[in-house]
Amino acid sequence: MTYSIKSYKDLIVWQKGYELVKQVYKITSKLPQAEVFALQSQMRRSAVSIVSNIAEGSSRKTRKDYCQFMHIAYGSTSELETQLFLCKDLYNIPVESQLELITEVSKMLRAIINKLEPSN
């Protein structure tokens, strides 16, 4: 069986990242009103950045461009992970499953980056 990627939506890393975005929106809706323009907004942007950069990178013509967008997505996973820790520590919101999903997405992005970067 041959599997071909026709769209960024076929990428498992994008699919898992998309699920993460939906979960982040649910979590952030539980934050206090005071966080609407702070932590809530930043977390949503970080989560959306992950899938957006995967999508844009996969549409780029060069390997170098694709890799750059994967690096940006990877950075956004670290940003979002930190923000989830804050939700847990400041507001006692359970985030374990989201942290597991971030770890999975991060590992996939790192593998893609390693494949795309030229050997040193």
N, C-alpha and C positions, 0 to 999 in steps of 0.2 A: 504494500500500500504506500503510495506516494502522497506526501502532504506538502502542499504549497501554501505559502502565505500570500494572500491577495490583498490584505489590508492590515493596518495596525491592529484592528479589532480581532484578528486571528492570533495575535501574540498572547501567549499565556500571561506574560508579565503585565501586559496592558489590562487583561481581563481581571487579574487579581488586584491590580492597582485601582481599577474602576470600582470593584467591590469595596476596597478600602475607602474610597471617596464617599460612597453611600453610607458606610459605617461612621465615618467622621462627621458627616452631616447630622446623623442621629445623635451622636455623643455631644456635639457642640450645641444642639438644641436644648440640652440639659444644663448648660452653663447658666450662671446668673446673668440677669440683664446687664449688669455692669461690664460683662465681658464681651458684649455684642460687637463692639468696635475694637476690641483688643484680641484676646486669645481666640475667640470664636472666629473672627474674620481671618486671623493669621493661619489658624489650623486649616480652614477651608481652602485658603489660597495655596498652602503647602501641599495639601492632598491633591488638589486639582492640577498643580504644577507637575506632579509626578506623571500622571496619565497624559497630560498635554504635551510634555516634553518627549515622552515615549512616542506619541502619535506624530509629532512634528519631526522628530529625529528619523523615524522609520520612513518618512516621506522625502527625506533629503537625498540628493543625488550622489554625494560622496561619502565614503567610509569615515573620513575625518569629521565631517559635519554630523553624521549619525552618532559617532562616538561622543562628540561634544554634548549633544542633547541627552545622551544617556548619563553622562557625568552630571549634568544639571538635575536630572530626575533623581539620580543617586543622592545628591546633596539634599534634595528636598525630603528624601526619606529620613535622613538624620534630623533635619529640622522638625519634621512632624513627630518623630519619635520623642524628641525632647519636649514638645508641646503636650504629647500624651502623658508623659511622666508628670507634667505640671497638673493636668486634669486629675490624675490619680492622687497626687500628693496634696493639692490645694482643695479639691472638691470631692474627694473620695469616689470618683467615677471609675468603675471597673473598665480597664482598657487592655486586659491580658490578650484577648483574641486579636485585637488590632495590632498590638505589639508583635504577636506571632506573624501576622500577615505582613507587617513592615519588614520583618526579618526575612521572610520568604521573598518578597519583592526586591529587597536590597541584594540578596544573594543572586537572584536572577539578573539584575542589572549589572552587578560586578562581573558575572560570567560573560554577559554580552560585551561589556567594556573590554575584558581580557581578550576576547576573540577579535574585537575590532582594532585594538591598538597594535601597532607594529611591534614585532619582537625586538627586544633590546639586546 
